[in-house]
């Protein structure tokens, strides 16, 4: 049996920065330390940090001490509430996300309508859209483009910016980009910025390549991880046998034993320990 492990599998820079930063904060701060929301979308990482002493909260008003801002970022109002309540913020928002916040603030100020490609329930986009004016929409699927374009048309605004969630599907972004280019009037000032992070692009491209070569594809990552779901969706398009697991307990060993070539890829918030656990479980059977 041959195992092909993706070179880009596991923690991206932003996730590693947030997790390692949280560990340092726990070690040096004797008073209680909190994290607003899940620092990353991975249950194993969350449990590890809880054991070390980090308390996770969903409301900034519940904080009673130093509070970490997760990799996904938060709504801009959070910073004002923290300042008002004398809560010390340790900001580990991914630099790529902060870059998007800066972009939307600048373009909103200059009168642009903004389309943000991504999930309207994802914490990164909830944070990003808070930096826009009311002249903005989140587009999750190709089918939502036309509704957003109608709202844009009704606004009478002549400037439009297209950006993306850092972990959005590269292929979907290109499809949405083409639809918009074909539908907007020629007098519209259209600006398109592909803000999908480089690590996400490389991971998605590598997943596509590997899934075409193997008999069985294993995606390792949190069930609530957006970028992990994207990898699974890509794999399913190219490989008939695909599974998405968080731990080795979810592996179907009998099915795996039938395969000659197995591909493994992991999401950006998946720790190396989880990846190695999967590989060792397969090798030991």
C-alpha positions in Angstrom: 0.0 0.0 0.0 1.3 3.4 -0.9 0.4 6.5 1.1 0.7 10.0 -0.4 0.7 12.8 2.2 0.1 16.3 1.0 3.1 18.6 1.6 0.7 21.5 2.5 -1.3 19.4 5.1 -1.7 20.8 8.6 -1.4 24.2 10.3 -1.1 27.3 8.1 0.9 30.3 9.3 -2.1 32.1 10.8 -3.3 29.1 12.7 0.2 28.2 14.0 0.7 31.8 15.1 -2.6 31.9 17.0 -2.2 28.5 18.7 1.5 29.1 19.7 0.5 32.6 20.9 -2.2 31.2 23.0 0.2 28.7 24.6 2.6 31.6 25.5 -0.2 33.7 26.9 -1.3 30.8 29.2 2.2 30.3 30.5 3.0 33.9 31.3 -0.3 35.1 32.6 -1.2 33.9 36.1 -4.7 35.4 36.1 -7.5 33.8 34.1 -7.2 34.1 30.4 -10.0 33.8 27.9 -10.5 33.3 24.2 -13.5 34.8 22.3 -14.9 32.0 20.2 -12.9 28.9 19.1 -9.3 30.0 18.4 -9.4 27.6 15.4 -12.0 25.1 14.1 -10.4 21.9 15.5 -11.8 20.1 18.5 -8.5 18.5 19.4 -6.7 21.9 19.6 -9.5 23.4 21.6 -9.4 20.5 24.2 -5.6 20.8 24.4 -5.8 24.5 25.2 -8.6 24.0 27.7 -6.4 21.5 29.6 -3.7 24.1 29.7 -6.0 26.6 31.3 -7.6 28.6 28.5 -11.3 29.5 28.9 -13.5 29.8 25.8 -16.3 32.3 25.8 -18.8 33.4 23.2 -19.6 36.9 24.6 -16.8 39.5 25.3 -18.9 40.7 28.3 -18.2 37.4 30.0 -14.5 38.0 30.1 -12.9 38.7 33.5 -9.3 39.1 32.3 -7.0 39.0 29.4 -8.8 37.9 26.2 -7.4 36.3 23.1 -8.9 37.3 19.7 -9.0 34.1 17.5 -7.3 33.6 14.1 -10.7 34.3 12.3 -10.9 37.8 13.7 -14.0 39.5 15.3 -16.5 42.3 14.6 -15.0 45.8 15.0 -17.4 46.5 17.9 -15.6 43.9 20.1 -12.6 46.2 20.5 -14.8 49.1 21.7 -16.5 46.9 24.2 -13.2 45.5 25.5 -11.8 49.0 25.9 -14.9 50.2 27.7 -14.7 47.2 30.1 -10.9 47.5 30.6 -10.4 44.1 29.1 -6.8 43.6 27.8 -6.9 42.2 24.3 -4.3 39.8 22.9 -5.0 39.9 19.1 -4.1 36.8 17.1 -6.3 37.6 14.1 -4.6 36.1 11.0 -2.6 38.8 9.2 -4.3 37.9 6.0 -7.7 38.6 7.6 -6.5 41.9 8.9 -5.4 42.8 5.4 -9.0 42.2 4.2 -10.4 44.4 7.0 -8.1 47.2 5.8 -9.2 46.7 2.2 -12.9 46.9 2.9 -12.5 49.9 5.2 -10.6 51.8 2.5 -13.0 50.9 -0.3 -16.2 51.5 1.8 -14.8 54.9 2.6 -14.3 55.6 -1.1 -18.0 54.7 -1.9 -17.7 51.2 -3.2 -20.4 48.5 -2.9 -18.7 45.3 -1.6 -19.3 41.7 -2.5 -17.6 39.3 0.0 -17.4 35.7 -1.3 -17.8 33.2 1.5 -20.1 31.8 4.1 -22.4 34.3 5.8 -22.2 32.2 9.0 -18.4 31.9 9.1 -16.8 34.0 11.9 -14.2 35.5 9.6 -16.9 37.0 7.3 -19.0 38.2 10.2 -15.9 40.1 11.3 -15.0 41.4 7.9 -18.5 42.6 7.0 -18.6 44.7 10.1 -16.0 46.9 8.6 -18.2 47.5 5.5 -21.1 49.9 5.2 -24.6 48.7 4.6 -23.8 48.6 0.9 -22.3 45.1 1.0 -23.4 41.5 0.6 -21.9 38.1 1.4 -22.1 35.6 -1.5 -21.7 32.0 -0.6 -22.7 30.2 -3.9 -22.9 31.0 -7.6 -26.7 31.0 -7.3 -26.6 34.0 -4.9 -24.7 36.2 -7.3 -27.8 37.5 -9.2 -29.7 38.5 -6.1 -26.6 40.4 -4.9 -26.2 42.1 -8.3 -29.9 43.2 -8.2 -29.3 44.9 -4.9 -26.2 46.5 -6.2 -28.1 47.8 -9.3 -30.9 49.2 -7.1 -28.3 51.1 -4.9 -27.3 53.2 -8.0 -23.7 52.9 -6.9 -21.3 52.8 -9.8 -18.3 51.2 -8.0 -18.1 47.5 -7.0 -15.4 45.6 -5.1 -15.2 41.8 -5.1 -13.2 40.1 -2.3 -13.1 36.7 -0.7 -13.0 34.8 2.6 -9.4 33.7 3.0 -10.4 30.0 2.9 -13.0 30.2 0.1 -13.0 27.8 -2.9 -10.7 29.1 -5.5 -12.8 27.5 -8.3 -16.0 29.0 -7.0 -14.3 32.4 -6.7 -13.3 32.3 -10.4 -16.9 31.3 -11.4 -18.4 34.1 -9.5 -15.8 36.5 -10.9 -16.8 35.5 -14.5 -20.5 35.9 -13.8 -20.1 39.4 -12.4 -17.8 40.5 -15.2 -20.5 39.3 -17.7 -23.4 40.9 -15.9 -22.3 44.3 -14.7 -22.8 47.3 -16.9 -19.8 48.7 -18.8 -19.9 52.0 -16.8 -19.3 50.2 -13.5 -15.9 50.6 -11.9 -15.2 47.0 -11.1 -12.3 46.0 -8.8 -11.6 42.3 -8.1 -9.2 41.3 -5.4 -8.6 37.6 -4.9 -8.0 37.6 -1.1 -8.0 33.8 -0.8 -4.7 33.2 1.1 -1.8 31.6 -0.7 -1.7 28.7 1.6 -5.3 27.9 0.9 -4.7 28.1 -2.9 -1.8 25.7 -2.7 -3.6 23.3 -0.4 -6.6 23.2 -2.7 -4.5 22.7 -5.8 -2.5 19.9 -4.2 -5.6 18.2 -2.9 -7.0 18.2 -6.5 -3.7 16.7 -7.9 -3.4 14.0 -5.2 -7.1 13.0 -5.4 -6.7 12.3 -9.1 -3.9 9.9 -8.4 -5.3 7.7 -5.6 -7.9 5.0 -5.0 -8.9 6.4 -1.6 -8.7 9.9 -0.2 -8.6 10.8 3.5 -9.2 14.4 4.6 -8.2 15.1 8.2 -9.8 18.1 10.0 -12.5 19.5 12.2 -16.1 18.9 11.1 -16.8 22.6 11.5 -13.7 23.7 9.6 -14.6 25.6 6.4 -11.3 25.0 4.6 -11.4 21.2 5.5 -14.9 21.0 4.0 -13.5 22.6 0.8 -10.8 20.0 0.6 -13.4 17.2 0.9 -15.5 18.7 -1.8 -12.5 18.9 -4.1 -11.5 15.3 -3.4 -15.0 14.0 -4.1 -14.9 15.5 -7.6 -11.8 13.5 -8.5 -11.9 10.4 -6.4 -14.8 8.0 -5.9 -13.7 6.9 -2.4 -13.3 9.9 0.0 -13.8 10.3 3.7 -13.3 13.2 6.1 -12.3 12.4 9.7 -11.1 14.1 12.8 -9.4 11.1 14.5 -8.3 7.6 13.6 -11.3 6.1 15.4 -13.4 7.2 12.4 -11.3 5.2 9.8 -12.8 2.2 8.1 -9.8 0.0 8.2 -11.3 -2.9 6.3 -12.1 -0.6 3.4 -8.6 1.0 3.6 -6.9 -2.4 3.4 -8.5 -3.0 0.0 -6.8 0.1 -1.5 -3.4 0.2 -3.3 -2.9 4.0 -3.2 -4.1 6.3 -0.4 -4.0 10.1 -0.4 -4.0 12.1 2.8 -4.6 15.8 3.1 -5.4 17.9 6.2 -7.1 21.2 6.9 -5.3 24.4 7.9 -6.4 24.0 11.6 -5.4 20.3 11.8 -2.4 19.6 14.2 0.5 17.3 13.0 -0.4 14.9 15.9 -3.7 14.2 14.2 -2.1 13.6 10.8 0.5 11.3 12.2 -2.1 9.4 14.2 -4.0 8.6 10.9 -0.8 7.5 9.1 0.4 5.3 12.0 -3.0 3.7 12.3 -3.0 2.8 8.6 0.5 1.5 8.7 0.0 -0.7 11.7 -3.0 -2.6 10.2 
